[in-house]
Amino acid sequence: LLNASGKPGLARVATEKLRENGFDVVYFGNAPGPTRKTSSVLDRVGKLEAARDVGTALGIMSVQTTLDATRQVDASVILGSDWPGVKK
């Protein structure tokens, strides 16, 4: 789970939200490079429905398949500046 929003702390907030919903988050941190406007979930192993479940838990509608078995995860999350965090 990578924070590409430029807003500090969002990766931790998203990680906590996913863990509360039963997802195993193996890594979170800041994304290298420029900030992104749009958040997305990437299906890494051909399980699009599982990636959609992650997107639903975070309110991210952009879900696509980008296979990458070297990452050893089912899905990757990239938070953009459109992700507001968890509203309480």
C-alpha distances in whole Angstrom, upper triangle without the diagonal:
4,7,10,12,14,14,14,12,10,7,9,11,8,7,11,12,10,12,15,15,15,12,11,7,8,6,5,7,8,9,12,15,16,14,14,16,14,11,10,9,10,12,13,16,18,17,17,18,15,12,15,15,11,12,15,13,12,14,13,16,15,14,15,16,15,16,15,16,15,12,13,10,12,9,6,5,6,8,11,14,15,13,15,13,15,19,21
4,6,9,11,12,11,11,9,6,9,11,9,10,13,14,13,15,18,18,19,15,15,11,11,8,6,5,5,5,9,11,12,11,11,13,12,10,10,10,11,14,15,18,20,20,19,20,18,15,17,17,14,14,17,16,13,16,14,16,15,15,16,17,16,17,16,18,17,13,15,13,15,12,8,6,5,6,9,12,14,12,15,13,16,20,22
4,6,7,8,8,8,6,5,9,10,9,11,14,14,14,16,19,19,20,17,17,14,14,11,8,6,5,5,9,11,11,9,9,11,11,9,11,12,14,17,18,21,23,23,21,23,20,17,19,19,15,15,17,16,13,15,13,17,15,16,18,19,18,20,19,21,20,17,19,17,18,15,11,8,6,5,7,9,11,10,12,11,14,17,20
4,6,8,10,11,9,9,13,13,12,14,17,17,17,20,22,22,23,21,20,17,17,14,11,9,6,5,8,8,7,5,6,8,9,8,10,13,14,18,18,22,24,24,22,24,22,19,20,21,17,16,19,18,15,16,14,17,15,16,17,19,18,20,19,22,21,18,21,19,20,16,12,10,6,5,5,7,10,10,13,13,16,19,22
4,5,8,10,8,9,13,13,12,15,17,17,18,20,22,22,24,22,22,19,20,17,13,11,9,9,11,11,9,5,6,7,8,8,11,14,16,20,21,25,26,26,24,25,23,20,20,21,18,16,19,18,15,15,14,16,15,17,19,21,20,23,23,25,25,22,24,22,22,18,15,12,9,6,4,4,8,8,10,11,14,17,20
4,6,9,9,11,13,14,14,16,19,19,20,22,24,25,27,24,24,21,21,18,14,12,9,9,11,10,8,6,8,10,12,12,15,18,20,23,24,28,29,29,27,28,27,23,24,25,21,20,22,21,18,19,17,20,19,21,22,25,23,26,25,28,26,23,26,24,25,21,18,15,12,9,8,7,11,11,12,13,16,18,21
4,7,6,9,11,11,12,15,16,17,18,21,22,23,25,23,23,20,21,18,14,12,10,11,14,14,12,9,11,11,13,13,16,18,21,24,25,29,30,29,28,28,27,23,24,24,21,19,21,20,16,17,17,20,19,21,24,26,25,28,27,29,28,25,27,25,25,22,19,15,13,10,9,7,10,10,10,10,13,15,18
4,6,8,9,10,12,13,15,16,18,19,21,22,24,22,22,18,19,16,12,10,9,11,14,15,14,12,14,15,16,15,18,19,22,25,26,29,31,30,29,29,27,24,25,25,21,20,22,20,17,19,19,22,22,23,25,27,26,28,27,29,28,24,26,24,25,22,19,16,14,11,12,11,14,12,12,11,14,16,18
4,6,6,6,9,10,11,13,15,16,17,19,21,19,19,15,17,14,10,9,9,12,15,17,17,14,15,16,17,15,17,18,21,24,24,28,29,28,27,27,25,22,23,22,19,19,20,18,15,17,17,21,21,22,25,26,26,27,26,28,27,23,24,22,23,20,17,15,13,11,12,12,14,12,11,9,12,14,16
4,5,5,6,8,10,10,12,14,15,17,18,17,17,14,16,13,10,9,9,11,15,16,16,13,13,14,14,12,14,15,18,21,22,25,27,25,24,24,22,19,20,19,16,15,17,15,11,14,14,17,18,19,21,23,23,25,24,26,25,21,23,20,21,18,15,12,10,8,10,10,11,8,8,6,9,12,15
4,5,5,6,9,10,11,12,14,15,17,14,14,11,12,9,6,6,7,10,13,16,16,13,14,15,14,12,13,13,16,18,19,22,24,23,22,22,20,17,18,18,14,14,16,14,11,14,14,17,17,18,20,21,21,22,21,22,22,18,19,17,18,15,12,9,9,7,10,12,13,10,11,9,11,15,17
4,5,5,6,9,10,11,12,14,15,14,13,10,12,10,7,8,10,13,16,19,19,17,17,18,18,15,16,16,18,21,21,24,26,24,24,24,21,19,20,19,15,16,17,15,12,16,16,20,20,20,23,24,24,25,24,24,24,20,20,18,19,17,14,12,12,11,14,15,16,13,13,10,11,14,16
4,5,5,6,9,10,11,13,15,14,14,12,14,13,10,11,13,15,19,21,20,18,18,18,17,14,16,16,19,21,22,25,26,24,23,23,20,18,19,17,14,14,15,12,10,13,14,18,19,20,22,24,24,26,25,26,26,22,22,19,20,17,15,13,13,11,13,14,14,11,10,7,7,11,12
4,5,5,6,9,10,11,13,11,12,10,13,11,9,11,12,14,18,20,20,17,16,16,15,12,13,12,15,17,19,21,23,21,20,19,17,15,15,14,10,11,12,9,7,10,11,15,16,16,19,20,21,22,22,23,23,19,20,16,16,14,12,9,10,9,12,13,13,10,10,7,8,12,14
4,5,5,6,9,10,11,9,9,6,9,9,7,10,12,14,18,21,21,19,18,19,18,14,15,13,16,17,18,20,22,20,20,19,16,15,16,14,11,12,14,11,10,13,14,17,18,17,20,21,21,22,21,21,21,17,17,14,15,13,12,10,12,11,15,16,17,13,14,11,11,15,16
4,5,5,6,9,10,9,10,9,12,12,10,13,15,18,21,24,24,22,21,22,20,17,17,16,19,20,21,23,25,22,22,21,18,17,18,15,13,14,15,11,10,14,15,19,20,20,23,24,24,25,24,25,25,21,20,17,18,16,15,13,15,14,17,18,18,15,14,11,10,13,14
4,6,5,6,9,9,11,10,14,14,12,15,17,19,23,25,25,22,21,21,19,15,16,15,18,19,20,22,23,21,20,19,16,15,15,13,10,11,11,8,7,11,13,16,18,18,21,22,23,24,24,25,25,22,21,18,17,15,15,13,14,13,16,17,17,13,13,9,8,11,12
4,5,5,6,5,7,7,11,12,11,14,17,18,22,24,25,22,21,21,19,15,14,13,15,16,17,19,20,17,17,16,13,12,13,10,7,10,10,7,7,11,12,15,17,16,18,20,20,21,21,22,22,19,18,14,14,12,12,11,13,13,17,18,18,14,15,12,11,14,15
4,5,5,5,6,7,10,12,12,15,18,20,24,26,27,25,24,24,22,18,18,16,18,18,19,20,22,19,19,18,15,15,16,13,10,13,13,10,11,15,16,19,20,19,22,22,23,23,23,23,23,19,18,15,15,14,14,13,16,16,20,22,21,17,18,14,13,16,17
4,6,7,10,11,14,16,15,18,21,23,27,29,29,27,25,26,23,20,20,18,20,21,22,23,24,21,21,19,16,16,17,13,12,14,13,10,11,14,16,19,21,21,23,24,26,26,26,26,26,23,22,18,18,17,17,16,19,18,21,22,22,18,18,14,12,15,14
4,6,9,11,15,16,16,19,22,23,27,29,29,27,25,25,22,19,18,16,18,18,20,21,21,18,18,16,13,13,13,10,9,12,10,7,10,13,15,17,19,18,21,22,23,24,24,24,25,22,21,17,16,15,16,15,18,18,21,22,21,18,18,15,13,16,16
4,7,9,13,15,16,19,22,24,27,30,30,28,27,27,24,21,19,17,18,18,19,19,20,17,18,15,12,13,14,11,10,13,13,10,12,16,17,19,21,19,21,22,23,23,23,22,23,20,18,15,14,14,16,16,19,19,23,25,24,20,21,18,16,19,19
4,6,10,12,13,17,19,20,24,27,27,25,24,24,22,18,17,14,15,14,15,16,17,15,15,14,10,11,12,10,8,11,12,9,11,15,15,17,18,16,18,19,20,19,19,19,20,17,15,11,11,11,12,12,16,17,20,23,22,19,20,17,16,19,20
4,6,9,11,15,18,19,22,26,27,25,24,25,23,19,18,15,15,15,15,16,18,15,17,16,12,13,15,13,10,14,15,13,14,17,17,20,20,18,20,19,20,19,18,17,18,14,12,10,10,11,12,12,16,17,21,23,23,20,21,19,18,22,23
4,6,7,11,14,16,19,22,23,22,21,23,21,17,16,13,14,14,14,16,18,16,17,17,14,13,15,14,11,13,15,13,13,17,16,19,19,17,19,19,18,18,17,16,16,13,12,9,10,10,9,10,13,14,18,21,21,18,19,17,17,21,22
4,7,11,14,15,18,21,23,22,22,24,22,19,17,15,15,15,14,16,19,18,19,19,16,15,18,17,14,16,19,17,16,20,19,22,21,19,20,19,18,18,16,15,14,11,10,8,11,11,10,11,14,16,20,22,23,20,22,19,20,24,25
4,7,10,12,14,18,20,19,19,21,20,17,16,14,15,16,15,17,20,19,20,21,18,16,19,18,15,17,19,17,16,20,19,21,20,19,20,20,18,18,16,16,14,11,11,10,12,11,10,10,12,14,17,20,21,18,20,18,19,23,24
4,7,9,12,16,17,16,16,19,18,15,15,14,15,17,16,19,22,21,21,22,19,16,19,18,14,16,18,16,14,18,17,20,19,18,20,20,19,19,18,18,17,13,14,12,14,12,10,9,10,11,14,16,18,15,17,15,16,20,22
4,7,9,13,14,13,15,17,17,15,15,15,16,19,18,21,24,23,23,24,22,19,21,21,17,18,21,19,16,19,18,21,20,20,21,22,20,21,19,20,18,15,17,15,17,15,12,11,10,10,13,15,17,15,17,15,17,21,23
4,6,9,11,10,12,14,15,13,15,15,16,19,19,23,25,25,24,26,23,20,22,22,19,19,21,20,17,19,18,21,19,20,21,22,20,21,20,21,19,16,19,17,19,16,13,11,9,9,11,13,16,14,16,15,18,21,24
4,7,8,8,10,13,13,12,13,14,14,17,17,21,23,23,23,24,22,19,21,22,18,18,21,21,18,20,17,20,18,18,18,19,17,19,17,19,18,15,18,17,18,15,12,10,8,9,10,12,15,14,17,16,20,23,26
4,7,9,11,14,15,15,16,17,17,20,19,23,25,26,25,27,25,22,24,25,22,21,25,24,21,23,20,23,20,21,20,21,18,20,18,20,18,16,19,19,21,18,14,14,11,12,13,15,18,17,20,20,23,26,29
4,7,9,13,14,15,16,18,18,21,21,25,26,27,26,29,27,24,25,27,24,23,26,26,23,24,21,23,20,21,21,22,19,21,20,23,21,19,22,22,23,20,17,16,12,13,12,14,17,18,20,21,24,27,30
4,7,10,12,13,15,18,18,22,22,26,28,28,27,29,28,24,25,27,24,22,25,25,22,22,20,21,19,20,21,22,20,23,22,25,23,21,25,24,25,21,18,16,12,12,10,11,15,16,18,19,23,26,29
4,7,9,11,13,16,17,21,22,26,27,27,25,27,26,22,23,25,21,19,22,22,19,19,17,19,17,19,19,21,20,23,22,25,24,22,25,23,24,20,16,14,10,9,7,8,11,12,15,16,20,22,25
4,6,7,10,13,15,18,20,23,24,24,22,24,23,20,20,22,19,17,20,20,17,17,14,15,13,15,16,18,17,21,21,24,23,21,24,22,22,18,15,12,9,8,5,6,9,10,13,15,19,21,24
4,7,10,14,16,19,21,25,25,25,22,24,23,20,19,21,19,16,18,19,16,15,12,14,12,15,16,19,19,22,23,26,26,23,26,24,23,19,17,14,10,8,5,5,6,9,11,14,17,19,23
4,7,10,13,16,18,22,22,22,19,20,20,16,16,18,16,13,15,16,13,12,9,10,8,11,13,16,16,20,21,24,24,22,24,21,20,17,14,11,8,7,5,6,6,8,11,13,16,18,22
4,7,10,14,16,19,20,19,16,17,17,13,13,15,12,9,12,13,10,9,6,8,7,9,11,14,15,18,19,21,22,19,21,18,17,13,11,8,6,4,4,7,6,6,10,11,14,16,20
4,6,10,12,16,16,15,13,14,14,10,10,12,10,8,11,12,10,10,6,7,5,6,8,11,11,14,15,18,19,16,18,15,14,10,8,6,5,7,8,11,10,10,13,14,16,19,22
4,7,9,12,13,12,10,11,10,6,8,10,7,6,10,11,10,10,7,8,6,5,7,9,9,12,13,15,17,14,15,12,10,7,6,5,6,9,11,14,13,12,15,15,17,20,23
4,6,9,10,10,8,11,10,7,9,12,10,9,13,14,13,14,11,11,9,6,5,6,6,8,10,12,14,11,13,10,9,5,5,6,8,11,13,17,17,15,19,19,20,23,26
4,6,6,6,6,9,8,5,8,11,10,10,13,15,15,16,13,13,11,7,6,4,6,7,9,10,13,11,11,9,6,5,7,9,12,15,17,21,20,19,22,21,23,26,28
4,6,8,9,12,10,8,12,14,12,14,17,18,18,19,16,16,14,11,9,6,5,4,5,7,9,8,8,7,5,5,7,10,13,16,19,22,22,21,24,23,25,28,31
4,6,8,11,10,9,13,14,14,15,18,19,20,21,19,19,17,13,11,8,8,5,7,6,10,9,9,8,5,7,10,14,16,20,22,26,26,24,27,26,27,31,33
4,6,9,9,9,12,14,14,15,17,19,20,21,18,17,16,12,10,7,8,7,9,10,13,13,12,11,8,9,12,15,18,21,23,27,26,25,28,27,28,31,33
4,6,5,7,9,10,11,13,15,16,17,18,17,16,15,11,10,8,11,10,12,12,15,14,13,11,7,8,12,14,17,20,23,26,25,23,26,25,26,28,31
4,5,5,6,9,10,10,12,14,15,16,14,12,11,8,7,7,10,10,13,14,17,16,15,13,9,9,12,13,16,18,20,24,22,21,24,23,24,26,29
4,5,5,6,9,10,10,12,14,15,13,12,13,9,10,10,13,14,16,17,20,18,17,14,11,10,13,14,17,19,21,24,22,21,23,23,23,25,27
4,5,5,7,9,10,11,13,14,13,13,13,10,11,11,13,13,15,15,18,16,15,11,8,8,11,12,16,18,20,23,22,20,22,21,21,24,26
4,5,5,6,9,10,11,12,10,10,10,7,8,9,11,12,14,15,17,14,14,11,7,6,8,9,12,14,17,20,19,17,20,19,19,22,24
4,5,5,6,9,10,10,9,8,9,6,9,10,13,15,17,18,21,18,18,14,11,9,11,11,14,15,17,20,18,16,18,18,18,20,23
4,5,5,6,9,10,10,10,12,10,12,13,16,17,19,19,22,19,18,14,11,10,12,12,15,16,18,21,19,16,18,17,17,19,21
4,5,5,7,9,8,10,11,9,12,13,15,16,17,18,20,17,16,12,10,8,9,8,12,12,15,18,17,14,16,14,14,17,19
4,5,5,6,5,6,7,7,10,13,15,17,18,20,21,18,19,15,13,10,10,8,10,11,13,15,14,11,14,13,13,16,19
4,5,5,6,7,10,10,13,16,18,20,22,23,25,22,21,18,15,13,14,12,14,14,16,17,15,13,14,13,13,15,17
4,6,8,10,13,12,16,18,20,21,22,23,25,21,21,17,15,13,13,11,14,13,16,17,15,12,13,11,10,13,15
4,5,9,11,11,15,17,19,21,22,23,24,21,21,17,16,13,12,10,11,10,12,14,12,9,10,8,8,11,14
4,6,9,11,15,18,20,22,23,25,26,23,24,20,18,15,15,12,12,11,12,13,11,8,9,9,9,11,14
4,6,8,11,14,16,19,20,23,24,21,22,18,16,13,12,9,10,9,10,12,9,8,10,11,12,14,17
4,6,10,13,16,18,21,23,25,22,23,19,17,14,14,12,12,12,12,14,11,11,13,14,15,17,20
4,7,10,12,16,18,21,22,20,21,18,16,13,12,10,10,11,11,14,11,11,15,16,18,20,23
4,7,10,12,15,17,19,17,18,15,13,10,10,9,10,12,13,16,15,14,17,18,19,22,25
4,6,9,12,15,17,16,17,15,12,10,10,11,12,14,15,19,17,17,21,21,23,25,28
4,6,9,12,15,14,15,13,10,9,10,12,13,16,18,21,21,20,24,24,25,28,31
4,6,10,12,11,13,12,11,9,9,12,13,16,18,21,21,21,24,24,26,29,32
4,6,9,9,11,10,9,9,10,13,15,19,21,24,24,23,27,27,28,31,34
4,5,6,8,9,9,9,10,13,15,19,21,25,25,24,27,27,29,32,35
4,5,6,8,9,10,12,15,17,21,24,27,28,26,30,28,30,34,36
4,6,8,11,12,12,16,17,21,23,27,28,27,30,29,30,34,36
4,6,8,9,9,12,14,18,20,24,25,23,26,25,27,30,33
4,7,9,10,14,16,19,23,26,27,25,28,26,27,31,33
4,6,7,11,14,17,20,24,24,22,24,23,24,27,29
4,7,10,14,17,20,23,23,21,24,22,23,26,28
4,7,10,13,16,20,19,17,20,19,20,23,26
4,7,10,13,17,17,15,18,17,19,22,25
4,6,10,13,13,11,14,13,15,19,22
4,6,10,11,10,13,13,16,19,22
4,7,8,6,9,9,13,16,19
4,5,6,9,10,14,16,20
4,5,7,10,13,15,19
4,6,9,12,13,17
4,6,9,11,14
4,7,8,11
4,6,10
4,6
4
